[in-house]
Each structure stands twice: as C-alpha cells, then as structure tokens.
Amino acid sequence: MYQFIDSLRVFVKGGKGGDGLPAKGGLGGKGGDVVILGSKKSQTLKQVRKHQPTQRYIAKPGTRSKLFCLFGDPGENINVPVPLGVSVISQ
C-alpha cells in the first residue's frame, strides 16, 4: 500500500558565524545557509523524508579569523531538494 505524505515537519538551522579578532580587524566567516530548492527530480515528500530520516538540516559554521588569516571562511550551505509547488512555512 502506498502511503502519501502531504506535509512534513523538519528542523532547520543556519550555521553560526565564525569568531572575529576585533583588535586586529579580523572578521569571522559567515555561517552556512539552509536552502530549500524546488526540484523536478524530487517527486514526493516521502523522498525528502527518506533522504534525511532525522529530518534535521543544520548548516556548517563559519571559521574563526586568525592572526595571519583575518577573514574566516564561510560555512558550507545545505541544499534541500523538494518537489515543485511545495509551500514552506515557519513555526
């Protein structure tokens, strides 16, 4: 029997920005983003749930600045492919 899923709740959190070095003018890297992308390949929300069983999407943090590298690297983004036409709401 095919189980149709018409709603899915996930936990999403952007990455923390990296620590800076204010005394030296250093800036920490920007935290990563979680991006919801409409995809023709993703046919159902069941596929989204199967891809990430924990239903948690947490982007990577930015790196901190260092004495010889004043600008930290940005955190890695996470792309979440969902079927076209999906509505995303924040609770």
HELIX and SHEET records of a PDB file:
HELIX    1   1 PRO A   22  LYS A   24  5                                   3    
HELIX    2   2 LEU A   45  HIS A   51  1                                   7    
SHEET    1   A 2 PHE A  11  LYS A  13  0                                        
SHEET    2   A 2 ARG A  56  ILE A  58  1                                        
SHEET    1   B 2 VAL A  34  SER A  39  0                                        
SHEET    2   B 2 ILE A  78  PRO A  83  1                                        
END                                                                             
